[in-house]
Amino acid sequence: MVRRATLDRSLRPDERAAAGEPGPGTPAPAESSRRPPVQWRGAGGRWMVWAFRAVVWAVLLIIGYRGVVAIITKPQPSAPASVAAASGSRTGFPAQLAEAYALGFGQVYLNFSPSTAAQRADQLAAYLPAGATDPQLGWNGGGTQQLQSEQVASVDVHSSSYAIVTLLAQVNNKLIELGVPIYSAAGGLSVVGEPALIQGPPSASPPAAQSGPTDPATQTQLLSQLRAFFRAYASGDEVTLGRFLAPGTSITGLSGAVTFGSITGIDVPVGGAIRDVTISVEWRTIPASSSSASSVSSASAGLEMTYRLTVIRQGGTWYVQAIAPSTQQLGPP
């Protein structure tokens, strides 16, 4: 009985097959064949992923580097006089003060006459360094020159102590530029040397205007409305002016500074419900002795000016949406 129980605890043939053990009479497989095959863990796939990530990061770094370099090295446009003055202040040179100083100097320097030579020398002394040997700063005492107008054209800051302020001036009915060397130290300023006369900007000739096809019918319709519009625009009558304005448009008139004379030219291009119209208007100036437009005489001066009007058509009627100066000059309508 005991031996029988021991045999019963051994595996049956079908159980041996399920367990992978050879049955009776089956040769035992080789040791290597019983080892499970080695599984590929994907190490090569992970290498490709990391390589791809490295390439992506390299591209992003290159793009970022080039963007930063482009911002740093981007050329800056030339600055106007006011901006140049601000940059001069950052370098320590008082550029804005030097502008005003040079304008005051120009008022004295650019006016001379033998009859006022002594007065000119006294006024120039306020702008020259102490001990200056030439009280007239280069003028030989002959001839006459009169300054009509001047303004600052540019400020060229050389250092915290030196700058050239260039004045654009009208003298003896001619346009000139004058470079004034300014020195700054301990909060003080002086004209450190003789100024230099530079030729003013030459006159530029714009190309001839090339107008497209016009709309005669709309031009005729607009003429009757725009005469009344400009009459109200000259007087500044807001109630009358509002009748010609598109909804939401606000335009302030000239408050009686001039009176309306006539429309001397108009160009109405072909288009849709919104047009940009060029129109020339002759204003009548009010004599200095008169305080109201009703007293303007036939001898009052006429002054022609050209405007660009944006008009819009609503409900069969044209309304003014905007008014501005124009770059185009017109002939008679």
C-alpha positions in Angstrom: 0.0 0.0 0.0 2.8 2.4 0.8 4.6 1.8 -2.5 1.3 2.2 -4.4 0.8 5.7 -2.9 4.3 6.7 -3.8 3.7 5.8 -7.5 0.4 7.6 -7.5 2.2 10.9 -6.6 4.3 10.8 -9.8 3.0 12.6 -12.9 1.0 10.8 -15.5 2.1 10.9 -19.1 -0.4 13.6 -20.1 0.7 15.8 -17.1 4.4 15.3 -18.1 3.6 16.6 -21.6 1.8 19.6 -20.1 4.8 20.3 -17.9 7.3 20.0 -20.8 8.9 16.8 -19.5 9.6 14.0 -21.9 7.5 10.9 -21.5 8.9 7.4 -21.2 10.9 6.4 -24.2 11.4 10.0 -25.4 15.0 11.1 -25.7 15.9 14.1 -23.5 16.5 17.2 -25.5 19.9 18.9 -25.4 20.6 21.4 -22.6 20.7 24.4 -25.0 17.3 23.6 -26.5 15.7 23.8 -23.1 16.8 27.4 -22.5 14.2 30.0 -23.5 15.2 32.3 -26.4 16.8 35.6 -25.5 14.3 38.5 -25.8 15.4 41.6 -27.7 14.9 44.4 -25.2 14.9 47.3 -27.8 18.2 48.9 -26.8 18.7 49.8 -30.4 15.3 51.6 -30.5 16.2 53.7 -27.5 19.4 54.7 -29.1 17.5 56.0 -32.2 15.1 58.0 -30.0 18.0 59.7 -28.1 19.8 60.4 -31.3 16.6 62.0 -32.8 16.2 64.1 -29.6 19.8 65.3 -29.8 19.2 66.5 -33.4 16.0 68.3 -32.5 17.7 70.1 -29.6 20.6 71.1 -31.8 18.3 72.6 -34.4 16.4 74.5 -31.7 19.6 75.9 -30.3 20.8 77.1 -33.7 17.5 78.8 -34.4 17.5 80.5 -31.1 21.1 81.6 -31.4 20.5 83.1 -34.9 17.4 84.9 -33.6 19.3 86.5 -30.8 22.2 87.5 -33.1 19.7 89.0 -35.6 18.2 91.1 -32.9 21.5 92.3 -31.5 23.1 93.1 -34.9 20.0 94.5 -36.6 20.9 97.9 -38.1 19.0 100.8 -36.6 17.5 103.6 -38.7 18.9 107.1 -38.4 17.2 109.1 -35.7 15.7 112.5 -36.0 17.2 115.4 -34.0 15.0 114.9 -31.0 15.9 111.2 -30.8 19.5 112.0 -31.3 19.3 114.5 -28.5 17.9 111.8 -26.2 20.8 109.5 -27.1 23.2 112.3 -26.5 21.9 112.6 -23.0 22.6 108.9 -22.4 26.2 109.5 -23.3 26.5 112.3 -20.8 26.3 115.2 -23.4 23.3 117.6 -22.7 22.1 117.4 -26.3 18.6 119.0 -25.7 20.2 121.9 -23.9 22.8 122.2 -26.7 19.9 122.5 -29.3 18.4 125.5 -27.5 21.9 127.0 -27.0 22.7 126.7 -30.7 19.4 128.3 -31.7 20.2 131.3 -29.5 23.7 131.5 -30.9 22.3 131.4 -34.5 20.1 134.3 -33.8 23.1 136.4 -33.0 25.7 134.9 -35.4 23.6 134.9 -38.6 22.6 138.5 -38.2 25.2 141.2 -38.8 25.5 144.8 -40.0 28.2 147.4 -39.6 25.8 149.6 -37.7 25.3 146.9 -35.0 28.8 145.4 -34.9 29.4 146.4 -31.3 26.1 145.0 -30.1 26.7 141.8 -32.0 30.1 141.3 -30.4 28.6 141.8 -26.9 25.9 139.2 -27.6 28.4 136.7 -29.0 30.5 136.9 -25.9 27.8 135.0 -24.0 28.4 132.0 -26.3 32.2 132.1 -26.6 34.8 130.7 -24.1 36.4 133.1 -21.7 39.4 134.8 -23.3 38.2 134.4 -26.9 40.4 136.5 -29.2 37.9 137.2 -32.0 34.8 138.9 -30.6 33.1 138.8 -34.1 33.9 135.1 -34.6 35.2 135.4 -38.1 33.1 138.3 -39.5 35.2 141.0 -41.1 32.8 143.8 -40.3 31.5 144.4 -43.8 28.2 143.6 -45.5 24.8 142.9 -44.1 23.0 139.6 -43.4 19.5 139.0 -42.0 18.2 135.8 -40.5 14.5 135.0 -41.4 14.1 131.6 -39.6 16.1 128.7 -38.1 15.6 125.4 -36.5 17.7 122.4 -35.5 18.3 119.9 -38.3 20.4 117.4 -36.4 22.7 116.8 -33.4 25.9 114.8 -33.9 27.2 113.8 -30.5 31.0 113.0 -30.6 31.6 112.4 -26.9 30.4 113.5 -23.5 32.0 116.9 -24.1 31.7 117.6 -27.9 28.8 117.7 -30.4 27.9 119.4 -33.7 24.5 121.0 -33.8 23.3 121.6 -37.4 20.9 124.5 -37.9 18.6 124.7 -40.9 18.2 128.5 -41.5 16.8 131.0 -44.0 19.2 133.9 -44.4 18.9 136.7 -47.1 16.1 134.6 -48.6 18.4 131.6 -49.1 18.2 128.2 -47.4 21.5 127.1 -45.6 22.7 124.7 -43.0 25.1 125.8 -40.3 27.2 123.4 -38.2 27.8 124.8 -34.7 30.5 123.0 -32.6 29.4 122.9 -29.0 31.6 122.1 -25.9 30.1 121.0 -22.6 31.9 120.8 -19.2 30.8 121.2 -15.6 27.2 122.1 -16.6 28.3 124.9 -18.9 28.3 125.2 -22.7 30.2 127.2 -25.2 30.7 127.5 -29.0 34.2 126.0 -29.1 35.1 127.1 -32.6 34.0 128.9 -35.8 30.8 127.4 -37.3 30.8 125.8 -40.7 28.4 126.8 -43.5 26.9 123.9 -45.4 24.7 124.0 -48.4 21.0 123.5 -47.6 19.1 120.5 -49.0 18.4 120.9 -52.7 14.9 121.1 -54.2 13.5 117.8 -55.1 11.4 117.3 -58.2 8.6 114.7 -57.7 7.5 112.6 -60.7 4.5 113.8 -62.6 1.3 112.6 -61.1 -0.4 109.9 -63.2 -4.1 110.0 -62.6 -6.4 107.2 -63.6 -9.8 107.3 -65.2 -12.2 109.8 -63.6 -15.9 109.7 -62.8 -17.5 112.8 -64.4 -21.0 112.1 -63.1 -19.9 111.7 -59.5 -17.7 114.7 -59.8 -20.6 116.9 -60.9 -22.7 115.6 -57.9 -19.9 116.1 -55.4 -19.1 119.7 -56.6 -22.5 121.0 -55.5 -22.2 119.4 -52.1 -18.5 120.2 -51.4 -18.9 123.9 -52.0 -21.3 124.0 -49.1 -19.1 121.7 -47.1 -16.0 123.8 -47.4 -18.0 127.0 -46.6 -19.1 125.4 -43.4 -15.6 124.0 -42.8 -14.1 127.5 -43.1 -16.6 129.0 -40.6 -16.5 126.1 -38.2 -20.3 125.9 -38.1 -20.6 122.4 -36.5 -24.4 122.1 -37.2 -24.1 122.8 -40.9 -20.8 120.8 -41.1 -22.5 117.8 -39.5 -24.9 117.5 -42.4 -22.1 116.6 -44.8 -20.3 114.1 -42.5 -20.7 110.3 -42.5 -22.1 108.7 -39.3 -19.4 108.5 -36.7 -17.2 111.1 -38.3 -16.0 114.1 -36.3 -14.3 117.0 -38.1 -13.5 120.4 -36.6 -13.6 123.4 -38.9 -11.3 126.4 -39.2 -13.3 128.6 -36.8 -13.5 131.5 -39.3 -9.7 131.8 -39.9 -10.5 132.1 -43.6 -13.6 132.2 -45.8 -14.4 129.9 -48.7 -13.6 131.3 -52.2 -14.0 128.6 -54.8 -13.1 125.0 -55.8 -10.3 125.3 -58.3 -9.7 121.6 -59.1 -11.1 118.2 -58.4 -10.2 114.6 -59.2 -12.8 111.9 -58.6 -11.5 108.4 -59.4 -13.7 105.6 -60.6 -14.6 103.2 -57.8 -17.1 101.9 -55.4 -19.0 103.4 -52.5 -15.9 104.8 -50.9 -13.6 107.1 -52.8 -10.5 109.2 -52.1 -11.1 112.5 -53.8 -8.4 115.2 -54.4 -9.7 118.7 -54.4 -8.1 122.2 -54.5 -9.8 125.0 -52.6 -9.1 128.8 -52.7 -9.4 130.3 -49.3 -9.9 134.0 -48.7 -7.9 135.5 -45.9 -9.4 138.0 -43.5 -7.6 141.4 -43.3 -5.9 142.1 -40.0 -8.2 145.1 -39.4 -11.3 143.0 -39.7 -12.8 140.8 -37.0 -15.5 139.1 -39.0 -15.8 137.3 -42.3 -18.6 139.6 -43.5 -16.2 142.5 -43.8 -13.8 140.6 -46.2 -13.3 142.9 -49.2 -12.6 141.9 -52.8 -9.0 142.9 -52.1 -8.5 140.1 -49.6 -5.8 137.6 -50.4 -6.6 134.3 -52.0 -4.7 131.2 -51.0 -5.1 127.9 -52.8 -4.7 124.6 -50.9 -5.2 121.0 -51.9 -6.9 118.4 -49.8 -7.6 114.6 -49.9 -11.2 113.8 -49.0 -12.5 110.3 -48.3 -16.2 110.2 -49.2 -18.7 107.5 -48.8 -22.0 106.9 -50.6 -25.0 106.0 -48.4 -28.6 106.0 -49.5 -27.7 107.7 -52.8 -25.9 110.6 -51.1 -22.2 111.2 -50.7 -20.8 112.1 -47.2 -17.4 113.2 -46.1 -15.6 110.6 -43.9 -12.2 112.2 -43.6 -10.2 115.3 -44.7 -6.4 115.6 -44.9 -3.6 117.3 -46.8 -2.9 115.9 -50.3 0.4 115.2 -52.1 -1.2 115.6 -55.5 -1.6 119.0 -57.2 -4.5 119.6 -59.6 -5.3 121.8 -62.5 -8.7 123.5 -63.1 -11.9 121.4 -62.8 
